[in-house]
Amino acid sequence: MPQIKRAAAFAAVLAALNVAHEIGDHWVQTNHQAATKGGRGEHQRAGQLACAGHVAGVTAAKAVVLAITCKAIGLRLRPGRTAAALVLDAGTHYWADRRWTLEALAELLGKGAYFRLGLPREGRDDPKTLGSGRFALDQAFHRAALWATALIISGGAE
């Protein structure tokens, strides 16, 4: 495949994955999954199941949007390579969405205070909001994973 076509394939795949991520992360995810997926301790099993359900929904959204995009623009991808990349992406999404894992990474990289910015404080009646450091770092992590996933998938474009 000529270099310009490979670049176009990467751009199309990345755009499709980004749109699908927004759909899956915000429209497909249930309120229960969003509230439960980070559960630890006595809530660990419920958290794992909620997170797995959420990741299955996000991954399905990515597969559907990617398939529609490819059909619409005539892009042919290698199914095995695409499936493997989506499985890898699902693994990174699960890892980040268990929350404590991403918080540990943020602490390790000196971003712990930013991670906690805007989060409800223990023992206070602070409202939950999407405008938090945790949400920003979560989305940045997912975007990086989507970029890598798009590179893998588009590398197999025909």
Sequence and secondary structure as in RCSB ss.txt:
>XXXX:A:sequence
MPQIKRAAAFAAVLAALNVAHEIGDHWVQTNHQAATKGGRGEHQRAGQLACAGHVAGVTAAKAVVLAITCKAIGL
RLRPGRTAAALVLDAGTHYWADRRWTLEALAELLGKGAYFRLGLPREGRDDPKTLGSGRFALDQAFHRAALWATA
LIISGGAE
>XXXX:A:secstr
  HHHHHHHHHHHHHHHHHHHHIIIIIIS HHHHHHTT  GGGHHHHHHHHHHHHHHHHHHHHHHHHHHHHHHT 
   HHHHHHHHHHHHHHHHHHHTSHHHHHHHHHTT HHHHHTT   TTS     S SHHHHHHHHHHHHHHHHHH
HHHHTT  
